[in-house]
């Protein structure tokens, strides 16, 4: 049966790639996502991701001739703050607040639907040339492409402090005080929680065009296809489109962390993952920062008589009923707006 399942999967996958008119068969779903995105954006890819093409003349001693090679590099205006922004990229929140068996109760597993694909809907084209530094907190307390290094302190007894601190041994921790590299959305939540915040250094990258979104049309396509195939009871295609949407985000973060490896099917060993054609620390950090902020904003609204067992990326496990969770905070409202737009409505 293993061989039969593999064969059926391959044939269905091949049929899918043919129907969406991809050239060849990408090895991964991430490759499918990137290929489909390129086909549907209708604009020059490097322009959207702050890149430019450079050419180099390489001399081949065997042939005695020069050959030209092309490669994509970040534009100068983007390079200025690029390394800083990478430090604010942390991925998803992954915290456990209880150890051992839970008490006998009704527990709810809440999930932010299509979290990363929804967050991508808020990203507009960036004007890297107008990037500016600021230590004014007010510059970050809104939906901006903002990144900071901030000294913070939450009040004693704060149950779920929301600012990440990266450690060598334990990964991300969320202490009551310390220094965090984080995004503007996380500052919104921290400020509303009453934290004392002192920005040591920060960058804001203005939107180049308030009406042009980098991923919105593609994410609307993903949602439309998912609905279409779900209605047709085509589970394979519906789940494949879901993974295509999620995998496009993965391509934004590919190669940002130097220790990340992947298995090379040709070489038969793992090696460092190179950046993808759309790797962009700004977009990746914005996406995960919004997701983390969403989780903590809602968790912070849960009263002391309720407990949270754990939170993982886009959902949390709690005994608090929905009626006891505040869902109209600024980050929740922003997420709801992006989600409805992705689904083709604004209600």
Buried (B, 14 or more C-beta within 10 A) or exposed (E): EEEEEEEEEEEBBEEBBEEBEBEEEBEBBBBBBBBBBBEEBEEEBBEBBBBEEEEEEEEEEEEEEEEEEEEBEBBEBBEBBBEBBBBBBBBBBEBEBEEEEEEEEEEBEBEBEBBBBBBBBBBBBBBBEEBEEBBEBEBBBEBBBBBBBBEBBBEEEBEBBBBBBEEEEEEBEBBBBBEBBBBBBBBBBBBBBEBEBEBEBBBBBBBBEEEEBBBBBBBBBBBBBBBEBBEEEBEBBBEBBBBBBBBBBBBBBBBBBEEEEBEEEEEEEEEEBEBBBBBBBBBBBBBBBBBBBBBBBBBBBBEEEBBBBBBBBBBBBBBBEEEEBEEEBBBBEBBBBBBBBBBEEEE
